[in-house]
Amino acid sequence: MKSIALASIHQQLQPFIHNTPILTSTLLDQNIGASLYFKCENFQKTGSFKFRGATYAIQQLNEEQKRRGVVTHSSGNFAQALALAAQRLGVKAHIVMPNNAPKIKKQAVLEYHGHITECLPTNSAREAAAEHIEKTSGATFIHPSNNKNVILGHSTSALELLSEKPDLNVVIAPVGGGGLLAGTALAGEQYTDTKIIGAEPTQVDDAYRSLISGTIEKNTHTNTIADGLRTHLGSINFPIIQKHVQRIICVEEDEILNAMILVFQYLKIVIEPSSAVALAAVIKEKERFKNQSVDIIISGGNVDLEQFSFS
């Protein structure tokens, strides 16, 4: 998983992905007292970074596995990503989605010809439904975050970023299942002066607690607007995060919403709550980031605007 290997992965993905832009805002820099760079994965295909990992994971399957199809469970972004990646690579995709997943994400999965199975909004229900499909169809299960090839695919976002901005002091990414943060950490290995930091909602602070306890913690509830961050770390990504991530900052729900508003106001782009968590963390601890160059990974832009009131 050294830089040369990640560069090769990026090259393999190039025909399928966008090299997403990096945006800046002078006014946000002045307000926070730091030089901020926003890696905009909301402009990636399917509207999130997860298209990278989904595509690379399918690329690594053998022909028999591709013939039998793939299956995953996801609240939305990985569902869309795997559905489109499978369509582009000529593979059938079975997608298990909780019945409370945002409508905009369900609609996108259907448009990408994914086959949706709805379930109760619990991890156990998602896993059971996916396992049933795997057994009855022969489809290969691809975990949304705890899969080596998914993590390697996700690493290409930070690889693009650090190749363009090698002197960053900090890269901060949201953490839910841990795939993006682990991939970001792998890409940051060669940049020893760059710190990798995670951000998550206080309402689902399992990653924060996991780094403290040294074991994978879980949440007893998922009461956060950041629907993409309601899952917990896995056995593959947790050791990477333990080794390479300096710390995780937790933020409140009103801080997440405020960060969404600021991005809309100053960058003129729409991001989902899960993406706003990273900026919210920088704002919350802005004294810690003062006079530093900080990249914030905007993980996605698939927000159902009907759920939010900005008045």
C-alpha positions in Angstrom: 0.0 0.0 0.0 2.9 2.3 -0.7 2.6 5.5 -2.8 3.6 3.7 -6.0 0.9 1.1 -5.5 -1.7 3.8 -4.9 -0.6 5.7 -8.0 -1.2 2.5 -10.0 -4.7 2.2 -8.5 -5.4 5.8 -9.5 -4.2 5.2 -13.0 -6.5 2.2 -13.2 -9.5 4.3 -12.1 -8.7 7.3 -14.3 -11.0 6.3 -17.2 -14.0 6.1 -14.8 -13.6 8.9 -12.2 -13.4 12.6 -12.1 -10.2 14.3 -10.7 -12.3 16.5 -8.4 -11.6 20.2 -7.9 -10.1 21.9 -4.9 -12.0 25.1 -3.9 -11.0 27.9 -1.6 -12.7 30.9 0.1 -10.9 34.0 1.2 -13.7 34.9 3.6 -13.8 31.5 5.3 -10.0 31.7 5.6 -10.3 35.1 7.3 -13.1 33.9 9.6 -11.2 30.9 10.8 -7.6 32.2 10.6 -6.3 29.3 8.5 -5.8 28.5 4.8 -8.6 26.2 3.9 -8.7 23.9 0.8 -11.9 21.9 0.0 -11.4 18.7 -1.9 -14.8 18.5 -3.6 -15.9 14.9 -3.9 -19.5 16.1 -4.2 -18.5 16.6 -7.8 -17.5 13.0 -8.2 -19.7 10.7 -10.2 -22.8 9.7 -8.1 -22.1 12.8 -6.0 -19.6 11.2 -3.5 -16.1 9.8 -3.1 -17.6 6.3 -2.8 -17.6 5.8 -6.6 -13.9 5.4 -6.4 -13.8 2.5 -4.0 -16.9 0.8 -5.6 -15.3 0.9 -9.0 -11.9 -0.4 -7.9 -13.5 -3.2 -5.8 -15.5 -4.5 -8.8 -12.4 -4.2 -11.1 -10.6 -6.6 -8.8 -13.2 -9.4 -9.2 -12.6 -12.4 -11.4 -14.9 -13.0 -14.4 -17.0 -15.6 -12.6 -17.6 -13.2 -9.7 -18.6 -10.5 -12.2 -21.0 -12.8 -13.9 -22.8 -13.5 -10.6 -23.0 -9.9 -9.6 -22.4 -7.9 -6.4 -24.3 -7.1 -3.3 -23.9 -4.4 -0.6 -25.9 -2.6 2.1 -25.9 1.1 2.3 -28.0 4.1 3.4 -27.3 5.8 0.0 -23.9 6.9 -1.2 -22.3 3.5 -1.5 -25.6 2.2 -2.9 -25.4 4.7 -5.7 -21.7 4.2 -6.2 -21.9 0.4 -6.5 -24.9 0.6 -8.7 -23.3 2.9 -11.2 -19.9 1.2 -11.1 -21.6 -2.2 -11.7 -23.5 -0.7 -14.6 -20.4 0.7 -16.2 -18.5 -2.6 -15.8 -21.4 -4.8 -17.0 -22.2 -6.3 -13.6 -25.5 -6.8 -11.8 -25.8 -4.9 -8.5 -28.1 -5.9 -5.5 -28.5 -3.0 -3.1 -29.9 -3.4 0.5 -31.1 0.0 1.7 -32.8 0.9 5.0 -36.4 1.9 4.6 -35.6 5.4 5.9 -32.8 6.1 3.4 -33.2 9.5 1.6 -35.5 9.3 -1.4 -33.0 11.1 -3.6 -30.5 8.3 -3.0 -33.0 5.5 -3.7 -34.0 7.2 -6.9 -30.4 7.4 -8.1 -29.9 3.6 -7.4 -32.9 2.8 -9.5 -31.7 5.1 -12.3 -28.4 3.2 -12.3 -30.3 0.0 -12.7 -29.5 -1.3 -9.2 -31.9 -3.8 -7.6 -33.1 -2.5 -4.3 -34.1 -4.6 -1.3 -35.5 -2.5 1.6 -35.0 -3.5 5.3 -35.4 -2.1 8.8 -32.9 0.8 9.6 -30.6 -1.3 11.8 -27.1 -2.7 11.0 -28.3 -6.3 11.9 -31.2 -6.0 9.4 -29.0 -4.7 6.7 -26.4 -7.4 7.2 -29.0 -10.2 7.3 -30.7 -9.0 4.1 -27.3 -8.8 2.2 -26.3 -12.2 3.5 -29.5 -13.7 2.2 -29.0 -12.3 -1.3 -25.4 -13.4 -1.3 -26.4 -17.0 -0.5 -29.3 -17.2 -2.9 -27.8 -15.4 -5.9 -24.1 -16.1 -5.6 -23.3 -12.4 -5.7 -20.1 -11.2 -4.1 -20.6 -9.1 -1.0 -18.7 -5.7 -1.1 -18.7 -3.9 2.2 -19.2 -0.2 1.9 -16.2 0.7 4.1 -14.5 -2.4 5.6 -13.1 -3.8 2.3 -9.4 -3.6 1.3 -10.1 -2.7 -2.3 -12.8 -0.2 -1.4 -10.3 1.5 1.0 -7.6 1.5 -1.7 -10.0 3.1 -4.2 -11.0 5.7 -1.7 -7.4 6.6 -1.1 -7.1 8.1 -4.6 -9.1 11.2 -3.5 -6.4 12.2 -1.0 -3.7 11.1 -3.4 -4.9 13.6 -5.9 -5.1 16.3 -3.2 -1.7 15.7 -1.8 -0.1 15.4 -5.2 -1.3 19.0 -5.9 -0.9 20.3 -2.3 2.1 18.4 -0.8 2.7 21.0 1.9 -0.6 20.8 3.7 -0.4 20.8 7.5 -3.7 18.9 8.0 -6.1 16.8 6.1 -9.5 16.3 7.8 -12.1 13.8 6.7 -15.5 12.7 8.1 -15.6 9.2 9.6 -18.6 6.8 9.7 -17.7 3.3 8.5 -14.0 4.4 8.2 -13.3 3.7 4.5 -12.6 7.3 3.5 -10.6 8.1 6.6 -8.5 4.9 6.3 -7.9 5.6 2.6 -6.9 9.2 3.4 -4.5 7.9 6.0 -2.9 5.5 3.5 -2.4 8.3 1.0 -0.9 10.5 3.7 1.8 8.0 4.7 4.4 9.5 2.4 3.7 13.1 3.7 5.2 12.9 7.1 4.5 16.5 8.0 0.8 16.3 7.2 -1.5 15.3 10.0 -4.6 13.2 9.3 -7.6 14.0 11.5 -11.1 12.6 11.5 -14.4 14.3 12.3 -17.8 12.8 13.4 -21.0 13.7 15.1 -21.1 13.6 18.9 -24.4 11.6 18.5 -22.5 8.7 16.9 -19.0 9.1 18.4 -18.0 5.4 18.1 -14.8 6.2 16.1 -13.7 8.7 18.8 -14.3 6.2 21.5 -12.6 3.4 19.5 -9.3 5.3 19.3 -9.5 5.8 23.1 -10.4 2.3 24.0 -8.3 0.5 21.4 -11.2 -1.6 20.3 -14.1 -1.1 17.9 -16.9 0.6 19.7 -20.6 0.8 18.5 -23.4 3.2 19.0 -26.7 2.6 20.9 -28.5 5.1 18.7 -28.0 6.9 15.4 -29.7 10.2 16.1 -27.8 12.5 13.7 -28.7 14.3 10.5 -25.4 13.0 9.1 -27.0 9.8 7.8 -23.8 8.7 6.0 -21.9 8.5 9.3 -24.2 6.2 11.3 -22.2 3.1 10.8 -19.2 1.9 12.8 -15.5 1.0 12.0 -14.4 -2.4 10.8 -11.6 -4.9 11.3 -9.8 -3.8 8.2 -10.0 0.0 8.4 -9.7 0.4 12.2 -6.0 -0.7 12.4 -5.1 1.8 9.6 -6.9 4.6 11.4 -5.3 3.6 14.7 -1.8 3.8 13.2 -2.1 6.9 11.0 -4.9 9.2 12.3 -3.9 11.6 15.0 -7.3 12.3 16.5 -11.0 12.6 15.9 -13.0 15.7 16.7 -16.7 15.4 17.6 -19.3 18.0 16.7 -22.9 18.8 17.6 -25.9 18.8 15.3 -26.3 22.6 15.2 -22.6 22.9 14.3 -23.1 20.5 11.3 -26.0 22.5 10.0 -24.1 25.7 10.4 -21.2 24.3 8.4 -23.6 23.3 5.6 -24.9 26.9 5.5 -21.4 28.4 5.4 -20.3 26.2 2.5 -23.5 27.1 0.6 -22.9 30.8 1.4 -19.2 31.1 0.6 -18.4 28.3 -1.8 -21.8 28.3 -3.6 -22.0 24.5 -3.5 -24.4 22.0 -2.0 -23.0 19.4 0.4 -24.7 16.8 2.5 -24.6 16.8 6.4 -21.9 14.1 6.5 -19.6 16.3 4.5 -20.2 19.3 6.7 -18.9 17.5 9.8 -15.3 18.1 8.7 -15.7 21.8 8.4 -17.7 21.9 11.6 -14.7 20.3 13.4 -12.3 22.9 12.1 -14.6 25.8 13.2 -15.1 24.2 16.6 -11.4 24.0 17.2 -10.2 26.9 15.0 -7.5 28.0 17.5 -5.9 24.6 17.0 -5.8 25.2 13.2 -4.8 28.8 13.3 -2.2 29.8 10.6 -2.1 26.3 9.2 -3.0 25.0 5.8 -5.9 22.6 6.2 -7.7 20.5 3.6 -11.3 19.5 4.3 -12.5 16.6 2.3 -16.1 17.3 1.1 -17.2 13.7 0.9 -20.5 14.1 -0.9 -23.4 16.3 -2.1 -26.4 14.0 -2.1 -28.7 16.0 0.2 -32.4 15.8 0.3 -33.2 19.6 0.5 -36.8 18.9 1.6 -35.5 17.6 4.9 -33.8 21.0 5.8 -34.9 24.5 6.6 -32.3 27.1 6.5 -34.5 30.0 7.7 
